[in-house]
């Protein structure tokens, strides 16, 4: 592969790499004379840091390149964390070299590459039993951190490498020392943060064994499950709220362009010149002869379109009249709400079509029409699926279990959908996907949320009020998934066991 000319690299060039504007492999000569070859960016923090894999004298390494005005501060913090981990005999990549490129304002830390995948990658390939086993290993490693007086503040699964022998802790920048006062509370909150990264609907069942594993390493008495559940729920809510806000500005996952006449956010993974060109004239995209109109109404217009030989769905949120437009001008459009909610669900592993882009038309900063572009899914809605008499009952029961788990995830996360028509759940390859997210809300008050969740449940079951067989099939699935059935009782969902036996 061609390599960027070393002599041509300068601070603006590294900034372009950090912003994602340049992706070609490159080389770098460090101040101590070391030559880094075949560097490929694997992670970037725009304007601040690049993490690259590459070669140093033929050895596989990972290079952390710190740029910007605070490069020295962040490099020193990363090096300090790596030293603390090593001193505590905790598994972590070896720091091979500390150097930099002074002429480019760059500080460099080189770590030995470990032939292992990160925990997030491993997690995706495991069944529920395998995930539980991995969760136990991660909890054990965090307990070792705490026993050594250390805290990993950036507890994402991708910040651990996993092989058959060990769990390796990455990202020295996130390592802190535990405070003397309030230490136990700090440890518990940190453990809750880790557990909040596991599958939402599995946490309740796994929690007793995870806490036993933690106590076995750290010592002390039994842990309070109720307190831990509250801490985990708080992390869930905070993570979703922060991520939903984050994807409305430029970040690792999203590129944002904000001008007086429009606001445009594009999913970096879906970005292309074709997408940007299509969104320059979104009404033309909706009205094209090749577009397949899915819905035409006062509130919105929806069509299936093709961009870059990919099928997508574009939804225009209409302004019905002057007063409606005046009311919408001052607050985030429903398109942006849907956009943020799609990422909120994605963060917690709840299936929904990927959000590609969102566009708000503006006049002197006041919002007008808005457009949401999402991936197109070939799928049937839940009403069509359960009305199909050719589908085996066993398959319908399996899908019902998965729908119930989706609802239970929303329940754990305190997310209200607000419009559970059967058409807003798509069934694809026997798995449910949630769509139409512009009414979704995240609640802080548990008691109020439980009432709203009961209303979501009632609306969903209303779709089959004339179909007792399907209603009972779904009720059985929900009763099996919800360990505590009080919210089902509140919603009036009754499963008649005698009807099933018949």
N, C-alpha and C positions, 0 to 999 in steps of 0.2 A: 504494500500500500504506500502511496506517496506520503512523504513526511514534510511538515511545514518547515521552512527555512529557519534554522536557529537564529541566524543573524538578524532576521526580520522581526523576531518576537520582541514586543515591547509591552509596557503596561496596558495600553489600549487593547492589544491583541489578547492578553490574558483575561482582560475584562470581557472580551467577546466570547472567549471560551466559557467563562463563568456565567455569562448570560445565555449561553446556548446558541449564540449566533454562528459559532464555528464548531465543527465536530471532528475535523480530520485529525488522525494521530499526529503527534508532534514529539520533538525531542527538546531537551533542556540541558545546558551546561551550568552546573552549580559553581558557586564561588570557590569551593575547595578543589575544583577541577573534575569532579565526578560528572559523568555523562549519563543522563537518563534517556533511554531509548524507547520507542514504540509506546509512548504514553497515550492511553485512551481514557477519556473521562467516564467515570462510573457514577459520580455524584457531584452535584454542584450546589453551592449556596450563592445565588447571584450577587456578584460584587464583593464576595468575601472569601470564598474557599472553593478549591477544586480537589476532588479525590480521584486519582488516576491509577490505573494498573499499568505496569510497564516492566522494564528490565534495567538492572544496574550490574554491569560487568557479567551479564548473562544470567544473573539471579532474578527470579520473579519477585517483584516488590509492589507495594502500594505507596504512592507518594501523596502526601497531603500538602497542597500548595496554598498557603495563606496569602491573600492579597488585600489591598486597601489600607486605609489609615491605621487600623488596629491589628494588622497582621502579626506583629510581634507579641501582642497581648494574647491572642488566641493560640498562637503556636506554643507559647510558654505554658499556657493552661493545658493544652493537649499533652505536651511532654511531661508535665507534672503528674497528670492523671495516669499516664502509662507507667511512670516510675512508681507511683503508689501501688498500682496493681502488681507490678513485678516484685516489689518489696514484700507484699502480702502473700506471695506465692500463688497468686490467682492467674489462671491461664489467660494469656493475652499475647498478641503479636509482638515480636521483638523489635524494639526501636534500633535500627541499624545505623542511622546517620542523621545528624542535624546540620542543615546548611541553609542556603538560600541563593537568591539572585538579586543582589543589592541594587543593580542597575534597573531592575524591573519592580522593585518594591515587594519582593516575594520572599517569604520564609518557607522553608521546606523541611518536612519530617518524613523520613523513609522507613517504612515498616516491612519486615519480612512477610511474604505472602504465605498463608496457610491453606493447604489444599482441602478446603471444607466449604460447604454452603452456609449461607446465613439462615438463622432459625425461621425467618419468614418464608424462604424458599422451601425449606424442609417441611414446614407446616402444611403448605399447600398440597403436598404429595401424600399426606397421611390420612388414614381413616380416623374415626373418633377415638378409638382405643389408642392408636399411635400418637394422636395429639395430646391425649391425657398423659401419656408417658413422657412426652417432650415437655409438657407443662410442668411436670414434677421435677424434671432435670433443671429447668430454668429457675424454678422456685428455690431449688437446692443451691444453685449458683448465687442467686441474690442473697440467700441466707449467709453464704460464705462472705459476701461483700460486707454485710452488716456485722458479722462476727469479727471481721478485720477492721471495723470502724469506718468503712467506706460506703458511699452511696452513688449509684449510677442514676443521674438525674434525667438522662435521655433514654428512657426504657422503651425502646422499640425493638421488635423481634429481629429486625435487620441489624441491630447493634450487638448481636451474638452470632458467633460461628459455631457450628455443631458438627462433630464427627463421633465415631463410635466410642472414643476414649474420653473426650472432654467437651466442655462448653467454654468457648473463648469470649472474653469481653472486649468489645471494640469501643472506640471513641473516648479516648482519655479526656477530651474536652469536657465531657459530662460527669467526670468523677469528682466527688466532693468528700470531705471528711464529715462524719456525723458530729452534730453538736453535742456538747456535754449535757445541756439542759433540754428536756423534751425529746430525749433520744428515742425512747420507745415509740412515741407518737410519730416521729420522723420515719422510723423503720416501717411501721405499719402502713403509713401513707405511701411509702415507696413500694412496698409489697403489693398494695392495692393497685398502684399504677401499673405494675407488671401484669397482674391478673386481669386488669381491664382490657389488655390487648388480646386476650384469649377469646374464643367463640362465645358470643353473648349468651346464647341459649344453653351452653354447657356449664357455665360458671357455677350456677347454683348446685348442680349435682357434683361437681368436682371439688368445691370449696373445702369440705371437711378433710379430704385426703391431702389437698395442697397445704392446708394449715398444719396438719400433722407432720408433713415433710419439713416444713419451715421450722417448727419447734424442735424437731429431732436434731437439726443442725445448730440452731441458735441457742437452744436450751430454754429453760423457763417453763411456766405452766401452760395450760391449755389456752387457746386463743378464742376470743369472742367472735363468733360467726356473724352475729347481727351487726356489730360495729364494722367489721370488715365489709359486709355487704353494702353498708351505707357509704363507706369510703370508695368502694369500687363504682357505685352508681354516680357518685359525685365526679369521679374521673371521666366516666362515660359522657356525662352531660357537658363537662368543661371541654373535653376533646372535640366533641361534635360542634359545640358553639364556636370554638376557636377556628376549627377547620372550615366551617361554613363561612366565617368572616374572611379567612385567609384566601379562599378561592375567588373572592371578589376583587383581589388586587394581584399584581404580578408576584409569582412565587415559583417554586420548583415545578408545580403541576400546571400552572395557568399563566398565560401571557395576556396582559390587559392593556388596552389602548383607550384612553379617556380624553375626549375633546368636548368643546361646547356643544357640538351638534350630534355627538353619539358617544355611547359607552360600549366597548366590545371586549369580551373575554373569550379566549379560546383555550381549550384543553390542549396542552403542548403535545400530548401523545397523539392527538388527532389533527394537529395543525398542518396546513398545506396551502400553497398558493391558490389552489382551486377552491378551498373553503373560504378564503378571504375574498376571492373574486366573486363568489356566489353571494356572499353577505353584503357586498357593495350594492347589490340591487335585490334585496330579499323578496320584494313584491313580485318582481319578474320571475324569481324562482318558484313562487307559489302559483303563479298564473301561467307558467310554461305549459305548452301542449303535452310535454312528456310527464308532467307532474300528475300524480293520482290523488285526487281530492278525497280525503278521509272524513273531513267534517267541515261544514260551513255554518256558522252561527253568529249571533250578535257579539258574543263574548270572545270567541276565538275562531280561527281558520287553520285547518291542519291538512297537510299534504305529504305524500311520500315522494321524494325526489332522488335524483342521482347526481352525486358530485364526485369527481375523480374515480368514476366507475364503482362507487360505493353507494349503496342505498341508505338514505337517511330520512328522517322525519323533521319537517319544519312546522313550527306552531307559531302563528301570529296572535298575540293578545290584542284584541281590537279596542279602540276607544269608541264607545257607543254614541256619545253625544258630548256637548260642551261641558256639562256639569260633571259627567263621569271623567272626562279628561282632566278637569281641574282638580278633582279629588285624587286622581292617580299621579298627578305631576309632582307631588311632594314626597312620595314614599317609594321604596323599591318596587319595581314592577313585579307582577306575578311570574314573569319569565326568569327574573333574577332569583326570586324565591325558589322556583323549581330547580334552577341551576345549583343553588347552594344546597338544597335538600338532596339532590342526586349525589353530590359529593359526600354529604353527611351519611347517606346510606352506604355508599361505596366504602367509606372509612370503616364501617362496622360489618362489612361483609354481607349486606342485604342486597339481593339482586335487583337491579333496575337498569334500563338501557343507559349506556354511557352518554353523558352530556358532552356534546362536541363544542358548542359555542352558544353564547347569548349576546344579543344586540339590543340596546335601547336607543331609540331615536330621541334626540333632545333638541330643545330650542332654548338657547341661553341657559342651559343647565336644567331646564324643566323637562320632565319625562313625557314622552308621547307613546307611540306604538312600540311594542317590544317583541322580539323574536327569539325562540329557543330552537336550537338544532340538536337533535339526538340521533343515536344510531338506530337503524331500522331493525326490528325483530320479526322474524317469521314465527308467529305464535298465534294460538287461539286464546280468547278470553275465557275466564272461568265458567261463565254461563254456557258458552258453546261446548266446552269440554265436558261438563257434567250432563249436558243434554244429549250427548252422543251415545246412543245405545250400543254401538259396536265396541266401545271400550270396556274391558273387563273390570269387574268390581274391585279386584285386587289392585289394579293400577289406580283406580279412582281413590281407593283407601290410602295408597302410598302418597298420592298427590295431596290428599286431605291432610295427612300428617305433616307434609312439608309446608302447606299453607298455614296450619296451626303453629308450626315453629316460626314462621315469618311473623305472625301476629304476636307470638310470645317474645320474639326479639324486640319488636316495637314496644311491647309492654315493659320489658326490662329497661329499655332506653328512654322510656317516658316520651315516646313520639306519637302524636295524634295525626292520623292521615286526613281525616275530615271528609272523605268522599269515597266510601267503600262500595261503590257500585261494582257488580261482578266484572264489568268491562275494564275496571282499573287494576285487575290482576290478570296477567297473561300467563299462559302455561306453555313452556317451551322445554321439550325433552323431559317432560314430567317434573319440571321444576317451576315454581311460581316466580314471576317478576312483577314488581310494583311500579305502576306508572301514575301519571297525573298528580304531581307532587306540589302543586301551587297552594294547596290548603294545609299542607303538613306543618305542624307546630311542635316545638320542643317545650315540654313543661318542666318547671322547677318544683312545683308543689305536688307531692305524690297523691294526696287525697283528691285534689281537683283533677289530676290526670286520670285517676282510676275511674272517675265518673265519665270522662271523655272517652276513655278506652272502652268502657261498657257501651257507650253510644256507637263507637266504631264497630264493635261486635254486633250490636243490634242491626245496624245498617247492612252489614255484610250478610247476616243470616236472613234479612228481609228479601234478598234476591231469590231465596228458595222457599218462601212462605207457602207456595202452592205445590211444593215438591217435598213431601214428608220423607221419602227415602233418602234423597240427597242431604236434606237438612239433618237427619239422624246420623248419616255417615260422617258428616262434618262435625257434628256435636260430639261424636265418639272420639274423633281425632283430637279435638280441642280439650276434652276432659282428660285424655291420656297425656297431653303435653303440659298443660297447666297443673303443676304440682299442688298449688293452692288455688282452689276453684272458686274463691269468693267473688272475683270479678266476673266470672261466668254466671254465677248465681245472680249477681246484680244485673247482668244483661238478659237474664231470663233464658239462658241456653240450657235446655234439659235434654239429657240423653236417656232414652227409654231402653234399658237393657233387654227387656222382654221382646221388643220389636226386633232387635238384632238377633236374638236366639231363634226367633221364628224364621 
